[in-house]
């Protein structure tokens, strides 16, 4: 009679348990940038509404009022995307993207040579070394490049341990992640905006964000349009839908205070990026001057900048982006920091993979929602087999290892390894 297998031996026989038991480093063998090319169907003439922009204070740079075309057309459009691949000894591969070209250049020219031979499992050490390796690492393209590497390494670790990233970050805190509808691009023509808001509500979204198109350069008429839109949207969705508004740093403090005074009665859930990110005191004064919560963060990079905002009482909502703020590792620290100040973190939705896994691993009190840019996400993950798509305004938690990114060969017409160094 054979001896019964011990519990320890049984666990060691499992792939993930065996991986956790390893003590040898998992060395990085290659860091590659791959460009995918293909085509997709697109509709032209609608859904091209622009939001207010800091440059709009200049008459010659301010766009004309937008209107959807009466007869939109369809066409086949060329599409491309850059993905970062990291290969470890033994052939294990990780994939993350899309990433921006400017970021890819920094990865290829400056971080790739530094990473070869390093231990991919040494998360804290690698992040700290990348951050210390360049005097400009605290913000901009270099920090965005660190973010891309960090996110890809989390995917590698997830694949190595045969588990989704959110489990490595602490495990799931909920069965699904609720999303708010981010309505960038939809026309702000009154009747069309009301109809779209009602449609979005019917799709299950309890929260909607709209992007205002006017600013100080548009004068009193622009202010009237910004106020009227809030009223029209509230009338369209009723009292049981939260409405948020984003102005992409296109206002100043006095303009934001005047708008807030006129729309407080419609209960906006927040006003986002009311002015440029460096004006911390303006955010603090705005928060003191209105009952409307104040949100910002996509252009706040790193825990140190977040701390500067929080200690001044400048934010009601932190919106740092794991593609830009230092990656999954840094956003995790930002969540801990924000929780000390009892301020929620709702990551900017420029991309979804890293943000969703991070949100899923945090208390709903810390990370209550994800942002879903409806129009952008229709094509952003064009080359992926399983892009994240919400159902009834919720993302189900994936069970694939890492971030579960898998390219769809049927949509990739050509691919090329890119080099700038």
N, C-alpha and C positions, 0 to 999 in steps of 0.2 A: 504494500500500500504506500502510495506516495505521500509525502508530507504536504499538508495544506499550505497554499501560498500565503505568505504573510501579507498584511495590509500594506506595509511599506514597499514590498516587492511589487504588489499589484499596482500601486500608484505609480511606481517608477516605470512600469510597463506602459502607462498611458503617455501619448506623445507630449501633451502639454506639461504633465508632471515631470517627465524626463527632461524636458527643456529647462524647467525651473531648477532642476537639480544640477545643471551644468555649472561649472566654475570657470571654464576656459572663456577667454574673450571671444566675441563674435566680430572678427575684423572686417572692416569695410574694404572691399576689393575694387570697386568702381563706382563713380558718380557720373551719371550720364543725363544729358538733356535730349529728349526726343520730340521732334515736331511731327504732328499728325496733320494730314490735309485731306479734305473731302469737300462735299457739297451738301447743302440742305435747302429745303423749300422755305421761302420767306415771303411775307406780305409787306408790300410797300405802300406808303401813303397814310398809314394809321399807326397809332401807338408810338408816336415820336415826340410827345410833349417833353420839353426840357424844363428843368427846375431852375430857380434863381441861382445865380453864380456870383462869386465875389467880383468878377470883372464887369458885371452888369451896371456898376456905377458909371461906366463910360458909355456915352451915347452911341458911339460908333461900334461898340462891341456887344450891345444889348440886342438880343434877337427880337424879331417881330412876333406879335402874338400868334400862337399856334392854333391851327384848326386841322382836324382830320380831313383827309381827302374824301370827296364825295364818291369817288370810284377807285378804291384801292386795287392794286394789281398784285399778282403772285409771280415769283421768279425763282430760279435756282441761283443760289449765292455760294461763292467759295467760302470755306470756313477752315480755320487752322487752330491748333492749340499746342502748347508746350507742356510736356509732362517730365517730371523729375524721376529718374530711376536710380536707386542705390542697390548695389549688388554686394552681398557678403561672401566671405570664403565659404566654399561648399555650394555656391550657386543660388542661395536664397535671394529673392528679388523683392524689392518694395517699390511702390509706385504712388506718386501724388501729383495732383494738378487739377486744372490747368494753372500755370504760373505765368507771370508777366515776363516779357522779353528782357526788360531792364534787370529784373531779378535773376533770370537765367544767366545773364552775362556775368553778374557778380558771383553766382554759384560756380560757373565754369572757370572763370579767371582767377578767383581768389580763394574760394572755399574748397573746391575739389582737390587741389594738391594737398591742402592741409588735412583733409579727412582721410585720405588713403592710409590704410593700416591701423586706423583708430578703432577702438572697441565700440561697436554700435549699441551695446547694452549700457554703456556708461553715460546715461542721459545727462545727469547734472554736470558731470565733468566736461562733456562735449559742448554743452550749451555755454558754459562759463568760458571755456577756451575760445570758442568762436567769438563770443562777445568781447573778450579781452584782446582779440587778435587785430582789431582795427580801431583807430581813434574815432571813426565815424559810426561805430556800431550801434550807438544808442538810438538811432532813428533813420528813416529814409530807406533807400534801396538795400543798404547792407543789412539792416535789421530785418527787412522783408526777405532777404536771402537766407538769413539765419532761420526765419520762420519756415521757409520752404524745406530746408534741410531737416529742421526739427520735426515737422509734420511727417515727412517721409520716413524718418527714423522711427517714429511711433508706429507707422504702418509696418516697418520691418520687424519691430519687436512684437507686434500683434501676430504677424505671420509666423515668427519664430516660436512664440508660445501658443499658437493655434487658438487665439481668442480675439474678440473684438477689442478695439482700443479702449472703449469705455470701461471694460472690465479691468484693464491694467490701471486705469485712473481711479479705481475705487469701487467699480461695480455699478449696476443700474439703480437709479433711484425712482424710476417710474417705467411703466410699460410702453409709453410713447411720449414723444416730445411735441407739445403744442406749438403751432406756428402762427405768427401774425402775417397778414397779407400786406406786402410792400408794393404799392401801386405805381411805381415809377414808370413813366412813359404813357400812361393813360391820359387822354385828353381831359383838360380842365374846363372845357365848354360846359356850362351849367347843367343842361339836360343830360349830356353824355356822362358827366361825372356822377350825377345822381343815379343814373341807370346802372353804371358800373359798380357803384358802392352797394346798391341793393343786390346785384348779382353776386358780388363777393360774399356778402352776408349769407345769401342762400346756399353758398358752397360750404358753410360751416365755420367761417372765420368769425371769431368774437372780437378780433382786433384788426384794425386797418390803419395803414400809414399812407398819407398822401404828401406830395411834394409840391410846395407852393412855388409859383412861377414869377412872382413880383417882389421887388425890393425897393430900397431907398431911391434908386434912380428912376423909378416909375412914378414917383410923386403920389399925391392924394388918391388918384384913380387906381394906382396899383395897390395901395393899402385897402381901398374899398373892395377890390376883387379878392384880396387875401382874406378879408373878414367874411365877405359873402360866401366864399367857398366853404368855410367852416360851417356856416349856418345851413347851407344847402345840403351838405353831407350829413349833418345831424338830422335834418328833416328826412333824409332818404333812408337812414338806418335806424332811426328811433333812439331810445335811451339805453337800450341793452347792448350796444356795440361801442367799444372803445375806439376813439379816433386819435391818431397821432399825426404830427406834422413835422416835416423835414425841410430845412432851407439851406443846407449845404454851405454853411458859413457865409451866406450871401447878405446877411443883415448886420446891423450894429446894435448896441445896447438900447439906445433911445427908441429905435424903430421896433425892436422886439418888445419893449415895455408897452408901447402904444398898442401894438397888435394884441398883446396879452390882455390889456385892459378891456379891449373891445370884444374879445372872444371867450373870456373866462366863463360867461354864463352858459356856453355850449360844452363845457367840461372836457377840453382836450386832455388826453392821457399824458402827452408830453409835447414839448417843442424841442426839436433836435438841431444841434449845430447852429445855434442862433447867430454866432459870429465865429471868427477864426479861432482855432484851437489854442493859440498862444495867449489869448486874452482871458486868463483865468479869473481875474477880478470882475470882468464883465459877466461871466457866467455866475459868479457868486452874487453879484448885485441883482441879476435877473431873477435868480432863485429866491432872493429875499423880497423882490418887488412884485411877485405874482404867486397865485396859488397853483398855477400850472406847473407840473413837474418839468425839470430841465434835464435833457439827455445829451450826451456826447460821448465820443470815444473812438470812433473809427480812425481819427487822426491823432489820437493820443497813444503814444507808443512806449510800452514798458511800464513796469510797476512803479518806478520812481515818478514818472509824470502823473500816473493815476493818483499816487499819494498826494502830490501837490494839489490836485483838484479836491480830493476828499478832505484834506485837513482844512481847506478854506470853505468847506460846505458848499461847493460850487455845483454839485451834480446830484440829481435824484436817481439817475440811471446811468450805468457805465456800459459803453458799447464797443469795447476793444475788439479788434478783429484778429483771429489767430493766424491769418495769412500775413499780417502786417506788424503785429505788436511784439513778435518774438516767438510765435508758434504756440503749439499746445502746451508746452512746458511753462511758458511765461504766462499764458492766460490762466492756467491753473493757479499760479501765485497771485495773479490779479484778483481772482475770485476769492481767495482767502483774505486778501487785503480788504476788498470791498465788504466782505461779510462782517468785518470788525466795525465798519461804519454803518452797517445795516442798510447798505445800498445794493440793489440787485444788479446783476450783470446780464445783459441781453446782447450777445455778440452781434456785431455788424455782419450782414449776410452776403458779403462779396462772394463768398464760397460757402459750402455747406459741410463737407465731410468732417473736418476737424471740429467745427463749431458744434455739430450735432452730438458727436461723441463726448465732447467736454460737457455740454449741457446735461446729457443723460447721466453723467457721473456725479453731478452736483445736486445738492438739496434744491427742491423747487423754490424754496425761499431765496436761494442765491441766484439760480438761473431758471427763471420761470418760463421763458419763451425762446423760440428761434425766429429769425427773420427769414421770410421767403419772398424773394424778388420774383414775382410771378412771370413777368415778361422775360427777364434775363435768363431765368432758369429753364425756359423752353428750349434754349439752344446751347446754354453754357456747357453742359455735359454731353454734347452731341456724340462724342466718340466713345462714351461709356455704355456698357451693357445694362448696368443697374443704377442709373442716376437716382438720387434721393427725390422722391415725389410724395407730397403729403396727401393723405386721404381724410376727408372731413377735417381738414386743418390740423392733422396730426401725422408725425413721422413715426412709423413703427421702428423699433430698435433692430438694426441688422444683426445677423448672427455669423457673418463671414469673418474670418480672421483679419486683423488690421482694420483698415478702413473699407476693405472689400471692393476696391476699385479694380475693374476688369474692362479692358478695351474691347470694343466691338469691331472685329476685323471686317465685317460687312460694310462698315461705314468709313473705314480707313482706306482711302484710295492710294495713299503713299505715306511713307514715314522716313524720317531722316535723322540720324544722330547729328546734333549741332555742336559746333565748337567756335569759340570766340578767342580763346587764348592762343 
